[in-house]
């Protein structure tokens, strides 16, 4: 049995940008503190929501360093170090470990993709290169590749592969992963609209976009599940479902950055090729936030 990295709701944190596209470090610190003060259980830095794909190597490393130092062991910090280049992912993973990250989030190779045998070789090479736990990240809608059940079973035997963030949306497949891998592999929901069903199957929590704007509420949904109070968890998930879905009316993280701006943060805009939402979508997002009293 492996040690669980975290239970509950971890935030896939946004990287705030200045008007010129540079990283707004002061606001990043403010966001980190806001998360911890409002019960977030872990911070996932340099993921999809953090726009790691448009960061320079120097920015990526500095983001991890800044987050680790700002968090200062208050909650686990999980660094996104995935790549479609195995050697690059190894180098970045080693650097994140040196910087003090508690764990790594490693996405499946995208664009060039690979076979299931290739996935085993890729993830094993990365896991062999570090001494901190790894969360696999399965998001076929973005990468074009899915981790098969047999591949999960094989990877779960590696001492450093501790968990997966499952964003396939396939509840039946996730149920089979939990059943087959047991204590060898923790499962986190990668979708905010599936926290309760995945945790009811034995998932340990969520890596959440919604937590950026509603950290306490997202934590509460997951905590109710951990407390075996799925009725209350379901009520909360239903209550916040519309706003969670509104965060995906455009390509993530465009809507969540807009939502953060609406509640008073200086998240800025995304880097190209991602563009600011059209006003009609901003209005839809704002309406969903008003409906639950998040903004006036």
ABEGO torsion letter per residue (X at the ends): XBBBABBEBBBBBBBBBBAAGBBBAAAAAAAAAAAAAAGBABBBBGBAAAGAAABBAAAAAAAAAAAAAAAGGABBBBBBABBABAAAAAAAAAAAAAAGBABBBBBBBBGAEBBAAAAAAAAAAAAAABABBBBBBBBAAAAGBBBBAAAAAAAAABAABABBBBAAGBAAAAAAAAAAAEAABBBBBABAAAAAAAAAAGBAEBBBAAAAABAAAAAAAAAAAAAGBAAAAAAAAAAAAAAAAAAAABBOAAAAAAAAAAAGBBAEBBBOABBBBBAAAAAAAAAAAAAAGABX
